[in-house]
Amino acid sequence: MERVGVKKRQRKRNNKVISLSASLPDGVCGVFAGSTCVVKCSTDPISDMRESITEMIREVDACDWNDIEELVYCYIALNSSDVHDVIIDAFLSLSSFLNRL
């Protein structure tokens, strides 16, 4: 995966143009440092977040809790506070998967 500095996309919604952007926090320097951020609209955010987390772990072959801690940091830093509960629920629902690391 190649890191993209800031990725912007425009969408029309109710005749309004909404600009979305995402970039990794500057403090990310571990296995996820080269990752690309993707903005996604979801009707099932916990399932989509679980899928995203699992995909990221497998993509970089994350193998220890330091990697997982960095991944949690990325998700929290990239998303607004109203999504943080979804992120936490998604990580907790993957606890048996994560315990095998």
Secondary structure as a PSIPRED ss2 file (coil, helix, strand):
# PSIPRED VFORMAT (PSIPRED V4.0)

   1 M C   1.000  0.000  0.000
   2 E C   1.000  0.000  0.000
   3 R C   1.000  0.000  0.000
   4 V C   1.000  0.000  0.000
   5 G C   1.000  0.000  0.000
   6 V C   1.000  0.000  0.000
   7 K E   0.000  0.000  1.000
   8 K E   0.000  0.000  1.000
   9 R E   0.000  0.000  1.000
  10 Q E   0.000  0.000  1.000
  11 R E   0.000  0.000  1.000
  12 K E   0.000  0.000  1.000
  13 R E   0.000  0.000  1.000
  14 N C   1.000  0.000  0.000
  15 N C   1.000  0.000  0.000
  16 K E   0.000  0.000  1.000
  17 V E   0.000  0.000  1.000
  18 I E   0.000  0.000  1.000
  19 S E   0.000  0.000  1.000
  20 L E   0.000  0.000  1.000
  21 S E   0.000  0.000  1.000
  22 A E   0.000  0.000  1.000
  23 S C   1.000  0.000  0.000
  24 L C   1.000  0.000  0.000
  25 P C   1.000  0.000  0.000
  26 D C   1.000  0.000  0.000
  27 G C   1.000  0.000  0.000
  28 V C   1.000  0.000  0.000
  29 C C   1.000  0.000  0.000
  30 G C   1.000  0.000  0.000
  31 V C   1.000  0.000  0.000
  32 F C   1.000  0.000  0.000
  33 A C   1.000  0.000  0.000
  34 G C   1.000  0.000  0.000
  35 S C   1.000  0.000  0.000
  36 T C   1.000  0.000  0.000
  37 C C   1.000  0.000  0.000
  38 V C   1.000  0.000  0.000
  39 V C   1.000  0.000  0.000
  40 K C   1.000  0.000  0.000
  41 C C   1.000  0.000  0.000
  42 S C   1.000  0.000  0.000
  43 T C   1.000  0.000  0.000
  44 D C   1.000  0.000  0.000
  45 P H   0.000  1.000  0.000
  46 I H   0.000  1.000  0.000
  47 S H   0.000  1.000  0.000
  48 D H   0.000  1.000  0.000
  49 M H   0.000  1.000  0.000
  50 R H   0.000  1.000  0.000
  51 E H   0.000  1.000  0.000
  52 S H   0.000  1.000  0.000
  53 I H   0.000  1.000  0.000
  54 T H   0.000  1.000  0.000
  55 E H   0.000  1.000  0.000
  56 M H   0.000  1.000  0.000
  57 I H   0.000  1.000  0.000
  58 R H   0.000  1.000  0.000
  59 E H   0.000  1.000  0.000
  60 V H   0.000  1.000  0.000
  61 D C   1.000  0.000  0.000
  62 A C   1.000  0.000  0.000
  63 C C   1.000  0.000  0.000
  64 D C   1.000  0.000  0.000
  65 W H   0.000  1.000  0.000
  66 N H   0.000  1.000  0.000
  67 D H   0.000  1.000  0.000
  68 I H   0.000  1.000  0.000
  69 E H   0.000  1.000  0.000
  70 E H   0.000  1.000  0.000
  71 L H   0.000  1.000  0.000
  72 V H   0.000  1.000  0.000
  73 Y H   0.000  1.000  0.000
  74 C H   0.000  1.000  0.000
  75 Y H   0.000  1.000  0.000
  76 I H   0.000  1.000  0.000
  77 A H   0.000  1.000  0.000
  78 L H   0.000  1.000  0.000
  79 N C   1.000  0.000  0.000
  80 S C   1.000  0.000  0.000
  81 S H   0.000  1.000  0.000
  82 D H   0.000  1.000  0.000
  83 V H   0.000  1.000  0.000
  84 H H   0.000  1.000  0.000
  85 D H   0.000  1.000  0.000
  86 V H   0.000  1.000  0.000
  87 I H   0.000  1.000  0.000
  88 I H   0.000  1.000  0.000
  89 D H   0.000  1.000  0.000
  90 A H   0.000  1.000  0.000
  91 F H   0.000  1.000  0.000
  92 L H   0.000  1.000  0.000
  93 S H   0.000  1.000  0.000
  94 L C   1.000  0.000  0.000
  95 S H   0.000  1.000  0.000
  96 S H   0.000  1.000  0.000
  97 F H   0.000  1.000  0.000
  98 L H   0.000  1.000  0.000
  99 N H   0.000  1.000  0.000
 100 R C   1.000  0.000  0.000
 101 L C   1.000  0.000  0.000
